[in-house]
Amino acid sequence: MTKAELRKHVRQLKLQHQETAKADSDRIMQVIEANPHFQVAQTVLLYHSLPDEVCTHDFINKWCDKKQILLPKVVGNDLELRCYHDIRGLKTGSFGIAEPTEALFTDYEKIDFAAVPGMAFDADGNRLGRGKGYYDRLLPRLTNAYKAGICFPYQMVDTVPTEETDIKMDEVIC
């Protein structure tokens, strides 16, 4: 299956599973919360989820007083990382995503844990994104971060088409 075909297939699956998305998201976020790498992390990169992604909104707010939470903001062809303290620091930005407006964060080596969304993942930690390459450009900077791919169970596939420059996840949580 090509990347485009796989994205189309997963979009169809997401439509079929809308009814269980909230319960599945809550369960997945509990698994992340119990993850030893998350538990010891001080600086955590999360993402403010889109409606068809594992919902991170409550989780972000739960942990923003306990850990340094970073959220990505689309700027041109790249993701800037911004600090997050509370919901007042969000503004609707690119692609209708609530994006952080707080201080720019560039000390990538300090990021301990990164929750990374994707369209599909495989058991080897390979990730297929939405096709714009934002995370493909960001992930190489996260040299010290434990990278956890986050997805619904039906987004796990046998094989994700990869390229030499793709960064594998350390773990996929679904």
PyRosetta script that sets phi, psi and omega in degrees:
from pyrosetta import init, pose_from_sequence

init()
pose = pose_from_sequence("MTKAELRKHVRQLKLQHQETAKADSDRIMQVIEANPHFQVAQTVLLYHSLPDEVCTHDFINKWCDKKQILLPKVVGNDLELRCYHDIRGLKTGSFGIAEPTEALFTDYEKIDFAAVPGMAFDADGNRLGRGKGYYDRLLPRLTNAYKAGICFPYQMVDTVPTEETDIKMDEVIC")
pose.set_psi(1, 133.8)
pose.set_omega(1, 177.8)
pose.set_phi(2, -75.4)
pose.set_psi(2, 167.7)
pose.set_omega(2, 177.6)
pose.set_phi(3, -59.1)
pose.set_psi(3, -44.6)
pose.set_omega(3, -179.2)
pose.set_phi(4, -62.9)
pose.set_psi(4, -42.3)
pose.set_omega(4, 179.3)
pose.set_phi(5, -65.1)
pose.set_psi(5, -40.4)
pose.set_omega(5, 179.8)
pose.set_phi(6, -66.1)
pose.set_psi(6, -42.1)
pose.set_omega(6, 177.0)
pose.set_phi(7, -60.0)
pose.set_psi(7, -44.3)
pose.set_omega(7, 179.5)
pose.set_phi(8, -62.2)
pose.set_psi(8, -44.2)
pose.set_omega(8, 179.4)
pose.set_phi(9, -60.4)
pose.set_psi(9, -46.5)
pose.set_omega(9, -178.8)
pose.set_phi(10, -66.5)
pose.set_psi(10, -37.9)
pose.set_omega(10, 176.2)
pose.set_phi(11, -58.8)
pose.set_psi(11, -39.9)
pose.set_omega(11, 178.0)
pose.set_phi(12, -65.9)
pose.set_psi(12, -41.2)
pose.set_omega(12, 178.6)
pose.set_phi(13, -64.2)
pose.set_psi(13, -38.5)
pose.set_omega(13, 179.5)
pose.set_phi(14, -61.1)
pose.set_psi(14, -39.4)
pose.set_omega(14, 178.0)
pose.set_phi(15, -64.0)
pose.set_psi(15, -36.8)
pose.set_omega(15, -178.8)
pose.set_phi(16, -72.5)
pose.set_psi(16, -23.3)
pose.set_omega(16, -173.7)
pose.set_phi(17, -110.0)
pose.set_psi(17, 17.0)
pose.set_omega(17, -177.3)
pose.set_phi(18, -58.7)
pose.set_psi(18, -35.0)
pose.set_omega(18, -175.3)
pose.set_phi(19, -66.2)
pose.set_psi(19, -27.7)
pose.set_omega(19, -177.6)
pose.set_phi(20, -102.8)
pose.set_psi(20, 3.5)
pose.set_omega(20, -174.0)
pose.set_phi(21, -60.1)
pose.set_psi(21, -42.7)
pose.set_omega(21, -177.6)
pose.set_phi(22, -64.6)
pose.set_psi(22, -49.9)
pose.set_omega(22, -179.8)
pose.set_phi(23, -63.9)
pose.set_psi(23, -41.6)
pose.set_omega(23, 178.2)
pose.set_phi(24, -63.8)
pose.set_psi(24, -41.3)
pose.set_omega(24, 179.5)
pose.set_phi(25, -61.8)
pose.set_psi(25, -45.6)
pose.set_omega(25, 180.0)
pose.set_phi(26, -59.4)
pose.set_psi(26, -43.0)
pose.set_omega(26, -179.5)
pose.set_phi(27, -65.5)
pose.set_psi(27, -43.6)
pose.set_omega(27, -179.7)
pose.set_phi(28, -63.4)
pose.set_psi(28, -41.6)
pose.set_omega(28, -179.3)
pose.set_phi(29, -68.0)
pose.set_psi(29, -30.3)
pose.set_omega(29, 174.4)
pose.set_phi(30, -66.1)
pose.set_psi(30, -37.4)
pose.set_omega(30, 177.5)
pose.set_phi(31, -65.3)
pose.set_psi(31, -41.3)
pose.set_omega(31, 177.6)
pose.set_phi(32, -62.6)
pose.set_psi(32, -45.6)
pose.set_omega(32, -179.2)
pose.set_phi(33, -58.4)
pose.set_psi(33, -35.3)
pose.set_omega(33, -179.8)
pose.set_phi(34, -84.3)
pose.set_psi(34, -9.7)
pose.set_omega(34, -177.7)
pose.set_phi(35, -64.8)
pose.set_psi(35, 127.0)
pose.set_omega(35, -178.8)
pose.set_phi(36, -57.5)
pose.set_psi(36, -34.3)
pose.set_omega(36, 179.4)
pose.set_phi(37, -68.3)
pose.set_psi(37, -37.2)
pose.set_omega(37, 176.2)
pose.set_phi(38, -69.7)
pose.set_psi(38, -42.6)
pose.set_omega(38, -176.4)
pose.set_phi(39, -58.5)
pose.set_psi(39, -38.4)
pose.set_omega(39, -178.4)
pose.set_phi(40, -89.9)
pose.set_psi(40, -9.6)
pose.set_omega(40, -177.7)
pose.set_phi(41, -68.0)
pose.set_psi(41, 140.5)
pose.set_omega(41, 175.0)
pose.set_phi(42, -100.0)
pose.set_psi(42, -38.3)
pose.set_omega(42, -178.5)
pose.set_phi(43, -118.4)
pose.set_psi(43, 119.5)
pose.set_omega(43, -170.8)
pose.set_phi(44, -124.1)
pose.set_psi(44, 127.9)
pose.set_omega(44, 172.7)
pose.set_phi(45, -94.1)
pose.set_psi(45, 120.3)
pose.set_omega(45, 175.2)
pose.set_phi(46, -118.1)
pose.set_psi(46, -171.6)
pose.set_omega(46, 175.3)
pose.set_phi(47, -140.7)
pose.set_psi(47, 143.5)
pose.set_omega(47, 177.2)
pose.set_phi(48, -86.1)
pose.set_psi(48, 107.2)
pose.set_omega(48, -166.1)
pose.set_phi(49, -66.0)
pose.set_psi(49, 148.9)
pose.set_omega(49, 169.8)
pose.set_phi(50, -82.1)
pose.set_psi(50, 165.1)
pose.set_omega(50, -178.1)
pose.set_phi(51, -58.3)
pose.set_psi(51, -25.7)
pose.set_omega(51, -177.9)
pose.set_phi(52, -98.3)
pose.set_psi(52, 10.0)
pose.set_omega(52, 179.9)
pose.set_phi(53, -108.4)
pose.set_psi(53, 165.4)
pose.set_omega(53, 172.8)
pose.set_phi(54, -56.3)
pose.set_psi(54, 123.5)
pose.set_omega(54, -173.5)
pose.set_phi(55, -72.4)
pose.set_psi(55, 124.0)
pose.set_omega(55, -178.4)
pose.set_phi(56, -110.2)
pose.set_psi(56, -3.5)
pose.set_omega(56, -169.8)
pose.set_phi(57, -57.1)
pose.set_psi(57, -54.5)
pose.set_omega(57, -179.3)
pose.set_phi(58, -63.8)
pose.set_psi(58, -38.6)
pose.set_omega(58, -179.3)
pose.set_phi(59, -62.4)
pose.set_psi(59, -44.4)
pose.set_omega(59, 178.6)
pose.set_phi(60, -57.9)
pose.set_psi(60, -48.6)
pose.set_omega(60, -178.3)
pose.set_phi(61, -67.2)
pose.set_psi(61, -32.6)
pose.set_omega(61, 178.5)
pose.set_phi(62, -64.8)
pose.set_psi(62, -38.3)
pose.set_omega(62, -171.9)
pose.set_phi(63, -99.8)
pose.set_psi(63, -6.8)
pose.set_omega(63, -173.7)
pose.set_phi(64, -66.9)
pose.set_psi(64, -18.7)
pose.set_omega(64, 176.5)
pose.set_phi(65, -91.4)
pose.set_psi(65, -10.0)
pose.set_omega(65, -174.4)
pose.set_phi(66, -109.2)
pose.set_psi(66, -24.8)
pose.set_omega(66, -178.7)
pose.set_phi(67, -137.6)
pose.set_psi(67, 160.5)
pose.set_omega(67, 172.5)
pose.set_phi(68, -78.8)
pose.set_psi(68, 114.7)
pose.set_omega(68, -178.0)
pose.set_phi(69, -101.5)
pose.set_psi(69, 132.2)
pose.set_omega(69, 176.3)
pose.set_phi(70, -116.3)
pose.set_psi(70, 143.5)
pose.set_omega(70, 175.5)
pose.set_phi(71, -129.5)
pose.set_psi(71, 146.9)
pose.set_omega(71, 179.4)
pose.set_phi(72, -82.7)
pose.set_psi(72, 151.5)
pose.set_omega(72, 175.4)
pose.set_phi(73, -131.8)
pose.set_psi(73, 129.7)
pose.set_omega(73, 179.2)
pose.set_phi(74, -75.5)
pose.set_psi(74, 123.3)
pose.set_omega(74, 176.6)
pose.set_phi(75, -133.0)
pose.set_psi(75, 106.4)
pose.set_omega(75, -175.8)
pose.set_phi(76, 63.8)
pose.set_psi(76, -122.3)
pose.set_omega(76, 179.4)
pose.set_phi(77, -100.0)
pose.set_psi(77, 10.6)
pose.set_omega(77, -175.6)
pose.set_phi(78, -126.9)
pose.set_psi(78, 167.4)
pose.set_omega(78, 172.0)
pose.set_phi(79, -104.2)
pose.set_psi(79, 123.0)
pose.set_omega(79, 169.3)
pose.set_phi(80, -92.3)
pose.set_psi(80, 145.8)
pose.set_omega(80, 176.2)
pose.set_phi(81, -101.3)
pose.set_psi(81, 135.6)
pose.set_omega(81, -178.7)
pose.set_phi(82, -128.9)
pose.set_psi(82, 147.0)
pose.set_omega(82, 176.0)
pose.set_phi(83, -70.1)
pose.set_psi(83, 152.0)
pose.set_omega(83, 178.7)
pose.set_phi(84, -130.8)
pose.set_psi(84, 130.5)
pose.set_omega(84, 177.7)
pose.set_phi(85, -119.8)
pose.set_psi(85, -36.7)
pose.set_omega(85, 175.1)
pose.set_phi(86, -164.1)
pose.set_psi(86, 173.8)
pose.set_omega(86, -172.8)
pose.set_phi(87, -61.6)
pose.set_psi(87, -23.1)
pose.set_omega(87, 178.7)
pose.set_phi(88, -66.4)
pose.set_psi(88, -16.2)
pose.set_omega(88, 179.9)
pose.set_phi(89, -89.4)
pose.set_psi(89, 15.4)
pose.set_omega(89, 179.2)
pose.set_phi(90, -112.9)
pose.set_psi(90, 145.1)
pose.set_omega(90, 177.2)
pose.set_phi(91, -143.4)
pose.set_psi(91, 139.3)
pose.set_omega(91, 179.7)
pose.set_phi(92, -63.7)
pose.set_psi(92, 126.6)
pose.set_omega(92, -177.1)
pose.set_phi(93, -125.9)
pose.set_psi(93, -141.3)
pose.set_omega(93, -177.8)
pose.set_phi(94, -55.4)
pose.set_psi(94, 138.8)
pose.set_omega(94, 175.5)
pose.set_phi(95, 61.1)
pose.set_psi(95, 19.5)
pose.set_omega(95, 179.7)
pose.set_phi(96, 74.2)
pose.set_psi(96, 16.0)
pose.set_omega(96, -178.6)
pose.set_phi(97, -87.1)
pose.set_psi(97, 135.3)
pose.set_omega(97, 172.8)
pose.set_phi(98, -70.5)
pose.set_psi(98, 118.5)
pose.set_omega(98, -175.8)
pose.set_phi(99, -118.0)
pose.set_psi(99, 150.1)
pose.set_omega(99, -178.9)
pose.set_phi(100, -72.6)
pose.set_psi(100, 147.9)
pose.set_omega(100, 177.8)
pose.set_phi(101, -115.5)
pose.set_psi(101, 0.5)
pose.set_omega(101, -174.9)
pose.set_phi(102, -80.1)
pose.set_psi(102, -167.5)
pose.set_omega(102, -170.8)
pose.set_phi(103, -57.7)
pose.set_psi(103, 138.7)
pose.set_omega(103, 175.1)
pose.set_phi(104, -65.5)
pose.set_psi(104, 139.2)
pose.set_omega(104, 179.0)
pose.set_phi(105, -120.8)
pose.set_psi(105, 122.2)
pose.set_omega(105, -179.0)
pose.set_phi(106, -126.1)
pose.set_psi(106, 2.2)
pose.set_omega(106, -179.1)
pose.set_phi(107, -85.9)
pose.set_psi(107, 68.4)
pose.set_omega(107, -171.9)
pose.set_phi(108, -57.0)
pose.set_psi(108, -30.3)
pose.set_omega(108, -178.8)
pose.set_phi(109, -64.6)
pose.set_psi(109, -21.3)
pose.set_omega(109, -178.7)
pose.set_phi(110, -82.1)
pose.set_psi(110, -8.9)
pose.set_omega(110, -179.6)
pose.set_phi(111, -75.7)
pose.set_psi(111, 121.0)
pose.set_omega(111, -176.7)
pose.set_phi(112, -92.1)
pose.set_psi(112, -33.4)
pose.set_omega(112, -173.0)
pose.set_phi(113, -142.4)
pose.set_psi(113, 133.5)
pose.set_omega(113, 178.4)
pose.set_phi(114, -128.1)
pose.set_psi(114, 120.6)
pose.set_omega(114, 173.2)
pose.set_phi(115, -92.3)
pose.set_psi(115, 119.6)
pose.set_omega(115, -171.4)
pose.set_phi(116, -117.7)
pose.set_psi(116, 120.7)
pose.set_omega(116, 176.9)
pose.set_phi(117, -77.4)
pose.set_psi(117, 164.9)
pose.set_omega(117, 176.8)
pose.set_phi(118, -166.8)
pose.set_psi(118, 164.8)
pose.set_omega(118, 175.7)
pose.set_phi(119, -79.8)
pose.set_psi(119, -36.1)
pose.set_omega(119, -179.7)
pose.set_phi(120, -155.5)
pose.set_psi(120, 153.2)
pose.set_omega(120, 176.9)
pose.set_phi(121, -137.8)
pose.set_psi(121, 159.9)
pose.set_omega(121, 171.4)
pose.set_phi(122, -124.1)
pose.set_psi(122, 174.2)
pose.set_omega(122, -175.1)
pose.set_phi(123, -64.8)
pose.set_psi(123, -18.6)
pose.set_omega(123, 178.0)
pose.set_phi(124, -85.7)
pose.set_psi(124, 1.2)
pose.set_omega(124, 179.2)
pose.set_phi(125, 88.3)
pose.set_psi(125, 8.0)
pose.set_omega(125, 177.2)
pose.set_phi(126, -74.0)
pose.set_psi(126, 144.8)
pose.set_omega(126, -174.7)
pose.set_phi(127, -126.0)
pose.set_psi(127, 139.3)
pose.set_omega(127, 171.4)
pose.set_phi(128, -114.8)
pose.set_psi(128, 120.5)
pose.set_omega(128, 178.6)
pose.set_phi(129, -90.0)
pose.set_psi(129, -163.6)
pose.set_omega(129, -178.3)
pose.set_phi(130, -81.5)
pose.set_psi(130, -9.6)
pose.set_omega(130, 173.7)
pose.set_phi(131, 111.1)
pose.set_psi(131, -3.0)
pose.set_omega(131, -179.6)
pose.set_phi(132, -92.5)
pose.set_psi(132, -15.4)
pose.set_omega(132, 176.1)
pose.set_phi(133, 81.5)
pose.set_psi(133, 11.9)
pose.set_omega(133, -177.9)
pose.set_phi(134, -59.4)
pose.set_psi(134, -51.1)
pose.set_omega(134, -179.8)
pose.set_phi(135, -71.8)
pose.set_psi(135, -29.3)
pose.set_omega(135, 176.1)
pose.set_phi(136, -60.2)
pose.set_psi(136, -34.4)
pose.set_omega(136, 178.2)
pose.set_phi(137, -82.7)
pose.set_psi(137, -27.8)
pose.set_omega(137, -178.7)
pose.set_phi(138, -81.8)
pose.set_psi(138, -44.4)
pose.set_omega(138, -171.4)
pose.set_phi(139, -55.4)
pose.set_psi(139, -38.1)
pose.set_omega(139, 178.6)
pose.set_phi(140, -61.6)
pose.set_psi(140, -20.6)
pose.set_omega(140, 178.3)
pose.set_phi(141, -78.5)
pose.set_psi(141, -19.0)
pose.set_omega(141, -174.5)
pose.set_phi(142, -91.2)
pose.set_psi(142, 65.3)
pose.set_omega(142, -171.7)
pose.set_phi(143, -68.1)
pose.set_psi(143, -28.4)
pose.set_omega(143, -177.3)
pose.set_phi(144, -103.8)
pose.set_psi(144, -7.9)
pose.set_omega(144, -174.2)
pose.set_phi(145, -77.9)
pose.set_psi(145, 140.1)
pose.set_omega(145, 167.9)
pose.set_phi(146, -78.9)
pose.set_psi(146, 120.6)
pose.set_omega(146, -172.9)
pose.set_phi(147, -100.9)
pose.set_psi(147, 115.1)
pose.set_omega(147, -179.9)
pose.set_phi(148, -112.2)
pose.set_psi(148, 115.6)
pose.set_omega(148, 172.8)
pose.set_phi(149, -72.9)
pose.set_psi(149, 137.4)
pose.set_omega(149, -176.2)
pose.set_phi(150, -120.6)
pose.set_psi(150, 124.8)
pose.set_omega(150, -179.6)
pose.set_phi(151, -159.7)
pose.set_psi(151, 166.7)
pose.set_omega(151, 172.2)
pose.set_phi(152, -77.3)
pose.set_psi(152, 154.6)
pose.set_omega(152, -177.2)
pose.set_phi(153, -54.2)
pose.set_psi(153, -37.2)
pose.set_omega(153, -178.3)
pose.set_phi(154, -71.8)
pose.set_psi(154, -6.5)
pose.set_omega(154, 176.6)
pose.set_phi(155, -88.3)
pose.set_psi(155, -3.5)
pose.set_omega(155, 174.2)
pose.set_phi(156, -82.0)
pose.set_psi(156, 127.7)
pose.set_omega(156, -177.9)
pose.set_phi(157, -126.5)
pose.set_psi(157, 167.1)
pose.set_omega(157, -179.7)
pose.set_phi(158, -63.7)
pose.set_psi(158, -47.2)
pose.set_omega(158, -176.2)
pose.set_phi(159, -144.8)
pose.set_psi(159, 130.4)
pose.set_omega(159, 172.5)
pose.set_phi(160, -99.5)
pose.set_psi(160, 127.6)
pose.set_omega(160, 175.8)
pose.set_phi(161, -61.3)
pose.set_psi(161, 131.9)
pose.set_omega(161, -176.4)
pose.set_phi(162, -125.7)
pose.set_psi(162, 165.5)
pose.set_omega(162, 173.5)
pose.set_phi(163, -125.6)
pose.set_psi(163, 162.3)
pose.set_omega(163, -175.6)
pose.set_phi(164, -56.5)
pose.set_psi(164, -31.5)
pose.set_omega(164, -175.8)
pose.set_phi(165, -86.8)
pose.set_psi(165, -5.4)
pose.set_omega(165, -178.0)
pose.set_phi(166, -66.5)
pose.set_psi(166, 142.5)
pose.set_omega(166, 177.9)
pose.set_phi(167, -100.9)
pose.set_psi(167, 126.6)
pose.set_omega(167, 178.3)
pose.set_phi(168, -79.3)
pose.set_psi(168, 151.4)
pose.set_omega(168, 173.5)
pose.set_phi(169, -79.8)
pose.set_psi(169, 149.6)
pose.set_omega(169, 174.4)
pose.set_phi(170, -73.7)
pose.set_psi(170, -25.9)
pose.set_omega(170, -177.4)
pose.set_phi(171, -161.4)
pose.set_psi(171, 150.5)
pose.set_omega(171, 172.9)
pose.set_phi(172, -117.3)
pose.set_psi(172, 125.3)
pose.set_omega(172, -177.8)
pose.set_phi(173, -108.6)
pose.set_psi(173, 117.9)
pose.set_omega(173, 178.7)
pose.set_phi(174, -143.1)
pose.dump_pdb("model.pdb")
